[in-house]
């Protein structure tokens, strides 16, 4: 009788453990829907990117029904906004389900509502771009004026993300109620921090779009305050970068240690780093506006200082990750200063692709310091250097981590396996991406230092001697971009294979445990009220006086321009 009871208990425990290790299939469908939209955006945005670099090199001329800035807008919106937002919504849904438990029917329904609201908004915005009524780039800077449907469509994408992220927070709160007094799962905690960051930063762009741009584009008002609209955009725009980056950090902190067979170096350090990102990511947008007249230099300086503070959690992350790598490498017998490095699982795409991203983030971060430094920014402002920096940080560090994650997450969610051959192809895609990006981004950086402008099609500028210096670098950009497009084709094929044709099986969702002996996480690090108050206080300090000055002293404003 006792044996039977023990067997039943053992079976129940095993069943519960398996349930916790695998995302519920209903939750998985919601996560996959978002991820599939993200990778459709990768393919279409990649085609637009290839056309861009070919046109910019002078090798190709677009047909009459298509213009360069239309293609540039497609590329920026699809890869800068759609890929990132939809992948993050999908990944975070899976992460919450995996670590905080299955969504309730109500929570899952809210998630689906968010997905469809965002998708409808995406279709509306895309229709305006494809019919050449919104060639205003992903920054949609005034006084360039798009059709109102474009602005409303992007607003719906943001609202949809708010809704689905609310479902994630609801599940996290439910876990907290069910497990009072316990430290929350690290991955779930990170998701909630990123969602709060998203809610706060998107308020700026929501106000810009709904209060300024939509009435202006509908001719309800004749003019728009250009400086105010740009300030509201960059209140959102730089924090947007961290909204993209933090899911990559989630993978680096929580998934990669498990993949290499190690432990999380310090849960406390990870949670502190995320809280620092929460309070420091928003009040730094003015460093994108150093060259803008109408903003007092004192406030530009203050936000420059705050920008350099954001380096701290990034350095904390670098320390934690390489400490994790070294500890594991030495466990496996690595000797000497760098012997541990050889022991890492270089053939595993789950590790290799995110690691390449980490390495790319080093020069990318250094370029960010240049951009945030007032004097050096004067040299590179509005040159293609900035585009090269963006492609190192987001299109390499973040994108490669997303790709490396998708290659195991998609089979996990649909009950398939990342096969040995698919893993090898994933590694090839990652290496191709790294080579293509090194060539393209490197050429962008050098051309930027030579004065080559960003956001511009091929031009000899009337035979200008200076412009002639840029041509060879623009050709190099086309070479790098072509290699990147080959990588995108490989990635697209892999995603289709892993989603629909890979053999059935169980693919691990790796979640690392905290290293034994690590200090217990202080409760203050999970006090969202406290950190939220600090965040709001810093934002009010950094933005209140600059915005009041802009409103009081701005000129009459600008009418809309449509130059396409």
Secondary structure in CASP SS format (residue, H / E / C, confidence):
PFRMAT SS
TARGET T0000
AUTHOR 0000-0000-0000
METHOD secondary structure of the structure
MODEL  1
X C 1.00
X H 1.00
X H 1.00
X H 1.00
X H 1.00
X H 1.00
X H 1.00
X H 1.00
X H 1.00
X H 1.00
X H 1.00
X H 1.00
X H 1.00
X H 1.00
X H 1.00
X H 1.00
X H 1.00
X H 1.00
X H 1.00
X H 1.00
X H 1.00
X C 1.00
X C 1.00
X C 1.00
X H 1.00
X H 1.00
X H 1.00
X H 1.00
X H 1.00
X H 1.00
X H 1.00
X H 1.00
X H 1.00
X H 1.00
X H 1.00
X H 1.00
X H 1.00
X H 1.00
X H 1.00
X H 1.00
X H 1.00
X H 1.00
X H 1.00
X H 1.00
X H 1.00
X H 1.00
X H 1.00
X H 1.00
X H 1.00
X H 1.00
X H 1.00
X H 1.00
X H 1.00
X H 1.00
X H 1.00
X H 1.00
X C 1.00
X C 1.00
X C 1.00
X C 1.00
X C 1.00
X C 1.00
X C 1.00
X C 1.00
X C 1.00
X C 1.00
X C 1.00
X H 1.00
X H 1.00
X H 1.00
X H 1.00
X H 1.00
X H 1.00
X H 1.00
X H 1.00
X H 1.00
X H 1.00
X H 1.00
X H 1.00
X H 1.00
X H 1.00
X H 1.00
X H 1.00
X H 1.00
X H 1.00
X H 1.00
X H 1.00
X H 1.00
X H 1.00
X H 1.00
X H 1.00
X H 1.00
X H 1.00
X H 1.00
X H 1.00
X H 1.00
X H 1.00
X H 1.00
X H 1.00
X H 1.00
X C 1.00
X C 1.00
X C 1.00
X C 1.00
X H 1.00
X H 1.00
X H 1.00
X H 1.00
X H 1.00
X H 1.00
X H 1.00
X H 1.00
X H 1.00
X H 1.00
X H 1.00
X H 1.00
X H 1.00
X H 1.00
X H 1.00
X H 1.00
X H 1.00
X H 1.00
X H 1.00
X H 1.00
X H 1.00
X H 1.00
X H 1.00
X H 1.00
X H 1.00
X H 1.00
X C 1.00
X C 1.00
X C 1.00
X C 1.00
X C 1.00
X C 1.00
X C 1.00
X C 1.00
X C 1.00
X C 1.00
X C 1.00
X C 1.00
X C 1.00
X E 1.00
X C 1.00
X C 1.00
X C 1.00
X H 1.00
X H 1.00
X H 1.00
X H 1.00
X H 1.00
X H 1.00
X H 1.00
X H 1.00
X H 1.00
X H 1.00
X H 1.00
X H 1.00
X H 1.00
X H 1.00
X H 1.00
X H 1.00
X H 1.00
X H 1.00
X H 1.00
X H 1.00
X H 1.00
X H 1.00
X H 1.00
X H 1.00
X H 1.00
X H 1.00
X H 1.00
X H 1.00
X H 1.00
X H 1.00
X H 1.00
X C 1.00
X C 1.00
X C 1.00
X C 1.00
X C 1.00
X C 1.00
X C 1.00
X H 1.00
X H 1.00
X H 1.00
X H 1.00
X H 1.00
X H 1.00
X H 1.00
X H 1.00
X H 1.00
X H 1.00
X H 1.00
X H 1.00
X H 1.00
X H 1.00
X H 1.00
X H 1.00
X H 1.00
X H 1.00
X H 1.00
X H 1.00
X H 1.00
X H 1.00
X H 1.00
X H 1.00
X H 1.00
X H 1.00
X H 1.00
X H 1.00
X H 1.00
X H 1.00
X H 1.00
X H 1.00
X C 1.00
X C 1.00
X C 1.00
X C 1.00
X C 1.00
X C 1.00
X E 1.00
X C 1.00
X H 1.00
X H 1.00
X H 1.00
X H 1.00
X H 1.00
X H 1.00
X H 1.00
X H 1.00
X H 1.00
X H 1.00
X H 1.00
X H 1.00
X H 1.00
X H 1.00
X H 1.00
X H 1.00
X H 1.00
X H 1.00
X H 1.00
X H 1.00
X H 1.00
X H 1.00
X H 1.00
X H 1.00
X H 1.00
X H 1.00
X H 1.00
X H 1.00
X H 1.00
X H 1.00
X H 1.00
X H 1.00
X H 1.00
X H 1.00
X C 1.00
X C 1.00
X C 1.00
X C 1.00
X E 1.00
X C 1.00
X C 1.00
X H 1.00
X H 1.00
X H 1.00
X H 1.00
X H 1.00
X H 1.00
X H 1.00
X H 1.00
X H 1.00
X H 1.00
X H 1.00
X H 1.00
X H 1.00
X H 1.00
X C 1.00
X C 1.00
X C 1.00
X C 1.00
X H 1.00
X H 1.00
X H 1.00
X H 1.00
X C 1.00
X C 1.00
X C 1.00
X C 1.00
X C 1.00
X C 1.00
X C 1.00
X C 1.00
X H 1.00
X H 1.00
X H 1.00
X H 1.00
X H 1.00
X H 1.00
X H 1.00
X H 1.00
X H 1.00
X H 1.00
X H 1.00
X H 1.00
X H 1.00
X H 1.00
X H 1.00
X H 1.00
X H 1.00
X H 1.00
X H 1.00
X H 1.00
X H 1.00
X H 1.00
X H 1.00
X H 1.00
X H 1.00
X H 1.00
X H 1.00
X H 1.00
X H 1.00
X H 1.00
X H 1.00
X H 1.00
X H 1.00
X H 1.00
X H 1.00
X C 1.00
X C 1.00
X C 1.00
X C 1.00
X C 1.00
X C 1.00
X C 1.00
X H 1.00
X H 1.00
X H 1.00
X H 1.00
X C 1.00
X C 1.00
X C 1.00
X C 1.00
X C 1.00
X C 1.00
X H 1.00
X H 1.00
X H 1.00
X H 1.00
X H 1.00
X H 1.00
X H 1.00
X H 1.00
X H 1.00
X H 1.00
X H 1.00
X H 1.00
X H 1.00
X H 1.00
X H 1.00
X H 1.00
X H 1.00
X H 1.00
X H 1.00
X H 1.00
X H 1.00
X H 1.00
X H 1.00
X H 1.00
X C 1.00
X H 1.00
X H 1.00
X H 1.00
X H 1.00
X H 1.00
X H 1.00
X H 1.00
X C 1.00
X C 1.00
X E 1.00
X H 1.00
X H 1.00
X H 1.00
X H 1.00
X H 1.00
X H 1.00
X H 1.00
X H 1.00
X H 1.00
X H 1.00
X H 1.00
X H 1.00
X H 1.00
X H 1.00
X H 1.00
X H 1.00
X H 1.00
X H 1.00
X H 1.00
X H 1.00
X H 1.00
X H 1.00
X H 1.00
X H 1.00
X H 1.00
X H 1.00
X H 1.00
X H 1.00
X H 1.00
X H 1.00
X H 1.00
X C 1.00
X E 1.00
X C 1.00
X C 1.00
X C 1.00
X H 1.00
X H 1.00
X H 1.00
X H 1.00
X H 1.00
X H 1.00
X H 1.00
X H 1.00
X H 1.00
X H 1.00
X H 1.00
X H 1.00
X H 1.00
X H 1.00
X H 1.00
X H 1.00
X H 1.00
X H 1.00
X H 1.00
X H 1.00
X H 1.00
X H 1.00
X H 1.00
X H 1.00
X H 1.00
X H 1.00
X H 1.00
X H 1.00
X H 1.00
X H 1.00
X C 1.00
X C 1.00
X C 1.00
X E 1.00
X C 1.00
X C 1.00
X C 1.00
X C 1.00
X C 1.00
X C 1.00
X C 1.00
X H 1.00
X H 1.00
X H 1.00
X C 1.00
X H 1.00
X H 1.00
X H 1.00
X H 1.00
X H 1.00
X H 1.00
X H 1.00
X H 1.00
X H 1.00
X H 1.00
X H 1.00
X H 1.00
X H 1.00
X H 1.00
X H 1.00
X H 1.00
X H 1.00
X H 1.00
X H 1.00
X H 1.00
X H 1.00
X H 1.00
X H 1.00
X H 1.00
X H 1.00
X H 1.00
X H 1.00
X H 1.00
X H 1.00
X H 1.00
X H 1.00
X H 1.00
X H 1.00
X H 1.00
X H 1.00
X H 1.00
X C 1.00
X C 1.00
X C 1.00
X E 1.00
X C 1.00
X C 1.00
X C 1.00
X C 1.00
X C 1.00
X C 1.00
X C 1.00
X C 1.00
X C 1.00
X E 1.00
X C 1.00
X C 1.00
X C 1.00
X C 1.00
X C 1.00
X C 1.00
X C 1.00
X C 1.00
X H 1.00
X H 1.00
X H 1.00
X H 1.00
X C 1.00
X H 1.00
X H 1.00
X H 1.00
X H 1.00
X H 1.00
X H 1.00
X H 1.00
X H 1.00
X H 1.00
X H 1.00
X H 1.00
X H 1.00
X H 1.00
X H 1.00
X H 1.00
X H 1.00
X H 1.00
X H 1.00
X H 1.00
X H 1.00
X H 1.00
X H 1.00
X H 1.00
X H 1.00
X H 1.00
X H 1.00
X C 1.00
X C 1.00
X C 1.00
X C 1.00
X E 1.00
X C 1.00
X C 1.00
X E 1.00
X C 1.00
X C 1.00
X C 1.00
END
